[in-house]
Amino acid sequence: MDFMQSEKGKNERKKIADLTKTLGTVSPDKSAIMFKIAVHDEQALNMFLDGSNPVSKPIFDEVMESYEIFELNKV
């Protein structure tokens, strides 16, 4: 989490999504953390999450074990 709150991390996240619209929560059984984000560059998001982003790669290698991306559509 230190990286995500650092200036370096925030700058990378700003390239991907609107940080003012990001909502975070913990699952009811406290086994996962979930974020709802307003993405404006889906390709950059995928690079950030798959470890191919050069800035987030070291952090990705250190802490990421798995992730899920859900696409929400207005009904």
N, CA, C and O atoms as CSV, one atom per row, in Angstrom:
chain,resi,resn,atom,element,x,y,z
A,1,MET,N,N,0.814,-1.204,0.000
A,1,MET,CA,C,0.000,0.000,0.000
A,1,MET,C,C,0.854,1.263,0.000
A,1,MET,O,O,0.395,2.316,-0.445
A,2,ASP,N,N,2.086,1.175,0.491
A,2,ASP,CA,C,2.932,2.368,0.509
A,2,ASP,C,C,3.120,2.931,-0.890
A,2,ASP,O,O,3.066,4.145,-1.086
A,3,PHE,N,N,3.343,2.048,-1.869
A,3,PHE,CA,C,3.535,2.509,-3.245
A,3,PHE,C,C,2.291,3.221,-3.753
A,3,PHE,O,O,2.395,4.284,-4.365
A,4,MET,N,N,1.121,2.651,-3.511
A,4,MET,CA,C,-0.121,3.233,-4.027
A,4,MET,C,C,-0.396,4.610,-3.438
A,4,MET,O,O,-1.033,5.439,-4.088
A,5,GLN,N,N,0.074,4.872,-2.215
A,5,GLN,CA,C,-0.134,6.170,-1.574
A,5,GLN,C,C,1.011,7.142,-1.843
A,5,GLN,O,O,0.891,8.331,-1.551
A,6,SER,N,N,2.122,6.650,-2.397
A,6,SER,CA,C,3.262,7.522,-2.683
A,6,SER,C,C,2.964,8.406,-3.894
A,6,SER,O,O,2.053,8.118,-4.670
A,7,GLU,N,N,3.732,9.474,-4.049
A,7,GLU,CA,C,3.555,10.366,-5.200
A,7,GLU,C,C,3.784,9.614,-6.502
A,7,GLU,O,O,3.066,9.826,-7.479
A,8,LYS,N,N,4.775,8.743,-6.520
A,8,LYS,CA,C,5.076,7.951,-7.709
A,8,LYS,C,C,3.880,7.057,-8.077
A,8,LYS,O,O,3.494,6.964,-9.242
A,9,GLY,N,N,3.313,6.413,-7.074
A,9,GLY,CA,C,2.156,5.552,-7.292
A,9,GLY,C,C,0.925,6.331,-7.718
A,9,GLY,O,O,0.201,5.914,-8.622
A,10,LYS,N,N,0.690,7.456,-7.071
A,10,LYS,CA,C,-0.471,8.288,-7.420
A,10,LYS,C,C,-0.363,8.800,-8.849
A,10,LYS,O,O,-1.359,8.838,-9.571
A,11,ASN,N,N,0.838,9.193,-9.263
A,11,ASN,CA,C,1.030,9.683,-10.631
A,11,ASN,C,C,0.727,8.597,-11.651
A,11,ASN,O,O,0.126,8.878,-12.687
A,12,GLU,N,N,1.131,7.367,-11.378
A,12,GLU,CA,C,0.822,6.259,-12.283
A,12,GLU,C,C,-0.675,5.973,-12.303
A,12,GLU,O,O,-1.246,5.726,-13.366
A,13,ARG,N,N,-1.307,6.005,-11.144
A,13,ARG,CA,C,-2.752,5.742,-11.069
A,13,ARG,C,C,-3.552,6.821,-11.781
A,13,ARG,O,O,-4.588,6.527,-12.376
A,14,LYS,N,N,-3.083,8.081,-11.729
A,14,LYS,CA,C,-3.780,9.178,-12.414
A,14,LYS,C,C,-3.782,8.982,-13.919
A,14,LYS,O,O,-4.692,9.457,-14.599
A,15,LYS,N,N,-2.781,8.292,-14.455
A,15,LYS,CA,C,-2.730,8.019,-15.886
A,15,LYS,C,C,-3.813,7.019,-16.302
A,15,LYS,O,O,-4.180,6.943,-17.475
A,16,ILE,N,N,-4.312,6.263,-15.341
A,16,ILE,CA,C,-5.242,5.167,-15.607
A,16,ILE,C,C,-6.682,5.535,-15.257
A,16,ILE,O,O,-7.608,5.208,-16.000
A,17,ALA,N,N,-6.870,6.217,-14.122
A,17,ALA,CA,C,-8.225,6.416,-13.605
A,17,ALA,C,C,-8.358,7.754,-12.889
A,17,ALA,O,O,-7.368,8.409,-12.563
A,18,ASP,N,N,-9.601,8.138,-12.654
A,18,ASP,CA,C,-9.916,9.338,-11.879
A,18,ASP,C,C,-9.880,8.951,-10.398
A,18,ASP,O,O,-10.780,8.273,-9.902
A,19,LEU,N,N,-8.831,9.391,-9.701
A,19,LEU,CA,C,-8.636,8.991,-8.302
A,19,LEU,C,C,-9.727,9.511,-7.377
A,19,LEU,O,O,-9.994,8.900,-6.342
A,20,THR,N,N,-10.363,10.623,-7.728
A,20,THR,CA,C,-11.411,11.173,-6.861
A,20,THR,C,C,-12.659,10.298,-6.849
A,20,THR,O,O,-13.493,10.418,-5.952
A,21,LYS,N,N,-12.792,9.416,-7.842
A,21,LYS,CA,C,-13.969,8.550,-7.924
A,21,LYS,C,C,-13.691,7.123,-7.448
A,21,LYS,O,O,-14.575,6.269,-7.526
A,22,THR,N,N,-12.490,6.852,-6.961
A,22,THR,CA,C,-12.140,5.511,-6.505
A,22,THR,C,C,-12.742,5.232,-5.133
A,22,THR,O,O,-12.606,6.031,-4.206
A,23,LEU,N,N,-13.410,4.085,-5.019
A,23,LEU,CA,C,-13.998,3.656,-3.754
A,23,LEU,C,C,-13.389,2.311,-3.371
A,23,LEU,O,O,-13.348,1.390,-4.186
A,24,GLY,N,N,-12.924,2.201,-2.151
A,24,GLY,CA,C,-12.355,0.946,-1.672
A,24,GLY,C,C,-13.187,0.371,-0.549
A,24,GLY,O,O,-13.791,1.111,0.227
A,25,THR,N,N,-13.221,-0.959,-0.460
A,25,THR,CA,C,-13.950,-1.625,0.609
A,25,THR,C,C,-13.337,-3.006,0.861
A,25,THR,O,O,-12.552,-3.506,0.055
A,26,VAL,N,N,-13.705,-3.599,1.975
A,26,VAL,CA,C,-13.253,-4.941,2.336
A,26,VAL,C,C,-14.447,-5.877,2.219
A,26,VAL,O,O,-15.569,-5.512,2.569
A,27,SER,N,N,-14.197,-7.090,1.723
A,27,SER,CA,C,-15.281,-8.063,1.595
A,27,SER,C,C,-15.833,-8.409,2.979
A,27,SER,O,O,-15.132,-8.261,3.980
A,28,PRO,N,N,-17.084,-8.866,3.042
A,28,PRO,CA,C,-17.690,-9.182,4.341
A,28,PRO,C,C,-16.889,-10.172,5.180
A,28,PRO,O,O,-16.850,-10.059,6.405
A,29,ASP,N,N,-16.248,-11.145,4.524
A,29,ASP,CA,C,-15.457,-12.112,5.291
A,29,ASP,C,C,-14.003,-11.658,5.496
A,29,ASP,O,O,-13.180,-12.402,6.028
A,30,LYS,N,N,-13.707,-10.434,5.067
A,30,LYS,CA,C,-12.386,-9.809,5.229
A,30,LYS,C,C,-11.260,-10.580,4.534
A,30,LYS,O,O,-10.102,-10.500,4.943
A,31,SER,N,N,-11.606,-11.326,3.481
A,31,SER,CA,C,-10.596,-12.088,2.751
A,31,SER,C,C,-10.066,-11.353,1.529
A,31,SER,O,O,-9.105,-11.800,0.902
A,32,ALA,N,N,-10.692,-10.219,1.184
A,32,ALA,CA,C,-10.276,-9.503,-0.018
A,32,ALA,C,C,-10.565,-8.015,0.127
A,32,ALA,O,O,-11.445,-7.599,0.882
A,33,ILE,N,N,-9.808,-7.240,-0.607
A,33,ILE,CA,C,-10.049,-5.805,-0.715
A,33,ILE,C,C,-10.540,-5.552,-2.130
A,33,ILE,O,O,-9.989,-6.086,-3.093
A,34,MET,N,N,-11.571,-4.742,-2.249
A,34,MET,CA,C,-12.144,-4.456,-3.559
A,34,MET,C,C,-12.118,-2.956,-3.803
A,34,MET,O,O,-12.285,-2.162,-2.877
A,35,PHE,N,N,-11.910,-2.579,-5.049
A,35,PHE,CA,C,-11.908,-1.176,-5.431
A,35,PHE,C,C,-12.819,-0.969,-6.630
A,35,PHE,O,O,-12.802,-1.755,-7.577
A,36,LYS,N,N,-13.603,0.081,-6.582
A,36,LYS,CA,C,-14.386,0.509,-7.732
A,36,LYS,C,C,-13.667,1.733,-8.264
A,36,LYS,O,O,-13.519,2.729,-7.557
A,37,ILE,N,N,-13.221,1.661,-9.505
A,37,ILE,CA,C,-12.453,2.762,-10.075
A,37,ILE,C,C,-13.073,3.221,-11.392
A,37,ILE,O,O,-13.654,2.426,-12.131
A,38,ALA,N,N,-12.939,4.512,-11.669
A,38,ALA,CA,C,-13.418,5.097,-12.920
A,38,ALA,C,C,-12.233,5.137,-13.885
A,38,ALA,O,O,-11.447,6.085,-13.877
A,39,VAL,N,N,-12.116,4.112,-14.707
A,39,VAL,CA,C,-10.976,3.943,-15.615
A,39,VAL,C,C,-11.190,4.757,-16.886
A,39,VAL,O,O,-12.274,4.748,-17.468
A,40,HIS,N,N,-10.129,5.467,-17.313
A,40,HIS,CA,C,-10.195,6.167,-18.592
A,40,HIS,C,C,-9.157,5.655,-19.585
A,40,HIS,O,O,-9.127,6.117,-20.726
A,41,ASP,N,N,-8.307,4.716,-19.181
A,41,ASP,CA,C,-7.343,4.081,-20.080
A,41,ASP,C,C,-7.230,2.604,-19.702
A,41,ASP,O,O,-6.393,2.219,-18.886
A,42,GLU,N,N,-8.092,1.787,-20.313
A,42,GLU,CA,C,-8.174,0.369,-19.949
A,42,GLU,C,C,-6.877,-0.379,-20.269
A,42,GLU,O,O,-6.474,-1.261,-19.511
A,43,GLN,N,N,-6.228,-0.041,-21.369
A,43,GLN,CA,C,-4.970,-0.703,-21.720
A,43,GLN,C,C,-3.900,-0.426,-20.660
A,43,GLN,O,O,-3.159,-1.333,-20.280
A,44,ALA,N,N,-3.813,0.822,-20.179
A,44,ALA,CA,C,-2.850,1.158,-19.128
A,44,ALA,C,C,-3.189,0.432,-17.830
A,44,ALA,O,O,-2.285,0.026,-17.098
A,45,LEU,N,N,-4.479,0.262,-17.532
A,45,LEU,CA,C,-4.885,-0.494,-16.349
A,45,LEU,C,C,-4.395,-1.934,-16.441
A,45,LEU,O,O,-3.848,-2.471,-15.478
A,46,ASN,N,N,-4.590,-2.554,-17.589
A,46,ASN,CA,C,-4.132,-3.933,-17.769
A,46,ASN,C,C,-2.619,-4.034,-17.622
A,46,ASN,O,O,-2.124,-4.997,-17.038
A,47,MET,N,N,-1.878,-3.059,-18.139
A,47,MET,CA,C,-0.425,-3.050,-17.989
A,47,MET,C,C,-0.040,-2.900,-16.519
A,47,MET,O,O,0.896,-3.548,-16.053
A,48,PHE,N,N,-0.751,-2.056,-15.797
A,48,PHE,CA,C,-0.496,-1.843,-14.373
A,48,PHE,C,C,-0.727,-3.133,-13.587
A,48,PHE,O,O,0.027,-3.458,-12.670
A,49,LEU,N,N,-1.776,-3.858,-13.958
A,49,LEU,CA,C,-2.157,-5.066,-13.227
A,49,LEU,C,C,-1.383,-6.310,-13.634
A,49,LEU,O,O,-1.217,-7.223,-12.825
A,50,ASP,N,N,-0.910,-6.364,-14.869
A,50,ASP,CA,C,-0.186,-7.574,-15.288
A,50,ASP,C,C,1.320,-7.481,-15.074
A,50,ASP,O,O,2.049,-8.424,-15.381
A,51,GLY,N,N,1.789,-6.356,-14.553
A,51,GLY,CA,C,3.200,-6.220,-14.226
A,51,GLY,C,C,4.066,-5.718,-15.351
A,51,GLY,O,O,5.288,-5.687,-15.208
A,52,SER,N,N,3.478,-5.320,-16.477
A,52,SER,CA,C,4.295,-4.834,-17.586
A,52,SER,C,C,4.526,-3.325,-17.544
A,52,SER,O,O,5.265,-2.795,-18.373
A,53,ASN,N,N,3.911,-2.633,-16.600
A,53,ASN,CA,C,4.177,-1.210,-16.403
A,53,ASN,C,C,5.545,-1.078,-15.733
A,53,ASN,O,O,5.757,-1.646,-14.662
A,54,PRO,N,N,6.488,-0.331,-16.349
A,54,PRO,CA,C,7.845,-0.281,-15.791
A,54,PRO,C,C,7.931,0.338,-14.394
A,54,PRO,O,O,8.834,-0.006,-13.632
A,55,VAL,N,N,7.027,1.230,-14.047
A,55,VAL,CA,C,7.064,1.874,-12.732
A,55,VAL,C,C,6.529,0.942,-11.651
A,55,VAL,O,O,7.102,0.855,-10.565
A,56,SER,N,N,5.432,0.247,-11.944
A,56,SER,CA,C,4.814,-0.613,-10.928
A,56,SER,C,C,5.357,-2.039,-10.924
A,56,SER,O,O,5.013,-2.811,-10.029
A,57,LYS,N,N,6.188,-2.414,-11.887
A,57,LYS,CA,C,6.714,-3.780,-11.993
A,57,LYS,C,C,7.381,-4.280,-10.716
A,57,LYS,O,O,7.066,-5.386,-10.279
A,58,PRO,N,N,8.289,-3.523,-10.094
A,58,PRO,CA,C,8.915,-4.040,-8.865
A,58,PRO,C,C,7.902,-4.303,-7.749
A,58,PRO,O,O,8.019,-5.287,-7.018
A,59,ILE,N,N,6.920,-3.432,-7.624
A,59,ILE,CA,C,5.880,-3.605,-6.604
A,59,ILE,C,C,5.013,-4.809,-6.958
A,59,ILE,O,O,4.676,-5.622,-6.097
A,60,PHE,N,N,4.661,-4.910,-8.228
A,60,PHE,CA,C,3.863,-6.042,-8.694
A,60,PHE,C,C,4.547,-7.358,-8.342
A,60,PHE,O,O,3.924,-8.269,-7.798
A,61,ASP,N,N,5.827,-7.445,-8.657
A,61,ASP,CA,C,6.581,-8.671,-8.376
A,61,ASP,C,C,6.608,-9.002,-6.890
A,61,ASP,O,O,6.624,-10.171,-6.504
A,62,GLU,N,N,6.612,-7.976,-6.071
A,62,GLU,CA,C,6.722,-8.177,-4.622
A,62,GLU,C,C,5.404,-8.588,-3.970
A,62,GLU,O,O,5.398,-9.463,-3.105
A,63,VAL,N,N,4.300,-7.984,-4.361
A,63,VAL,CA,C,3.070,-8.176,-3.593
A,63,VAL,C,C,1.883,-8.805,-4.321
A,63,VAL,O,O,0.980,-9.327,-3.667
A,64,MET,N,N,1.857,-8.771,-5.652
A,64,MET,CA,C,0.669,-9.255,-6.353
A,64,MET,C,C,0.696,-10.768,-6.509
A,64,MET,O,O,1.661,-11.326,-7.032
A,65,GLU,N,N,-0.345,-11.420,-6.062
A,65,GLU,CA,C,-0.476,-12.859,-6.256
A,65,GLU,C,C,-1.623,-13.162,-7.210
A,65,GLU,O,O,-1.529,-14.075,-8.030
A,66,SER,N,N,-2.692,-12.407,-7.104
A,66,SER,CA,C,-3.827,-12.614,-7.996
A,66,SER,C,C,-4.690,-11.360,-8.019
A,66,SER,O,O,-4.612,-10.519,-7.123
A,67,TYR,N,N,-5.499,-11.248,-9.038
A,67,TYR,CA,C,-6.421,-10.129,-9.154
A,67,TYR,C,C,-7.599,-10.538,-10.025
A,67,TYR,O,O,-7.512,-11.482,-10.809
A,68,GLU,N,N,-8.680,-9.825,-9.876
A,68,GLU,CA,C,-9.847,-10.012,-10.720
A,68,GLU,C,C,-10.318,-8.643,-11.151
A,68,GLU,O,O,-10.343,-7.705,-10.354
A,69,ILE,N,N,-10.689,-8.530,-12.402
A,69,ILE,CA,C,-11.245,-7.285,-12.917
A,69,ILE,C,C,-12.684,-7.562,-13.314
A,69,ILE,O,O,-12.965,-8.491,-14.072
A,70,PHE,N,N,-13.582,-6.758,-12.801
A,70,PHE,CA,C,-14.985,-6.870,-13.131
A,70,PHE,C,C,-15.392,-5.634,-13.918
A,70,PHE,O,O,-15.034,-4.512,-13.560
A,71,GLU,N,N,-16.130,-5.842,-14.973
A,71,GLU,CA,C,-16.642,-4.720,-15.728
A,71,GLU,C,C,-18.094,-4.503,-15.328
A,71,GLU,O,O,-18.925,-5.401,-15.466
A,72,LEU,N,N,-18.393,-3.316,-14.836
A,72,LEU,CA,C,-19.745,-3.000,-14.420
A,72,LEU,C,C,-20.435,-2.218,-15.523
A,72,LEU,O,O,-19.883,-1.256,-16.058
A,73,ASN,N,N,-21.622,-2.631,-15.852
A,73,ASN,CA,C,-22.407,-1.940,-16.867
A,73,ASN,C,C,-23.695,-1.435,-16.239
A,73,ASN,O,O,-24.348,-2.131,-15.462
A,74,LYS,N,N,-24.037,-0.222,-16.592
A,74,LYS,CA,C,-25.269,0.371,-16.091
A,74,LYS,C,C,-26.458,-0.382,-16.680
A,74,LYS,O,O,-26.511,-0.629,-17.885
A,75,VAL,N,N,-27.411,-0.744,-15.822
A,75,VAL,CA,C,-28.585,-1.517,-16.281
A,75,VAL,C,C,-29.774,-0.607,-16.373
A,75,VAL,O,O,-30.863,-1.049,-16.739
